Amino acid sequence: MSDATAEHGLDIREQIVRIDRALAESRKFQAEQSKLIAEAAKYDRERKLAPFVLAISLSAGVSAALVSLLGRLIH
């Protein structure tokens, strides 16, 4: 009877080890998923801001060109 109990104990330990490994792998995937979600949110913000950055850059360039042109015309 002790052999059956020992085998049963080993079987339970093996199952616990498998469960622990599965939980660790699941946590790893959750962490990776969270990282990817954060990265996607960052790219989404950048994508939404891109037209504004472009417009501001264009405005600054045009303003600089006008100031330069006016400076040449005045002198």
Secondary structure, 3 states (H helix, E strand, C coil): CHHHHHHHHHHHHHHHHHHHHHHHHHHHHHHHHHHHHHHHHHHHHHHHHHHHHHHHHHHHHHHHHHHHHHHHHHC
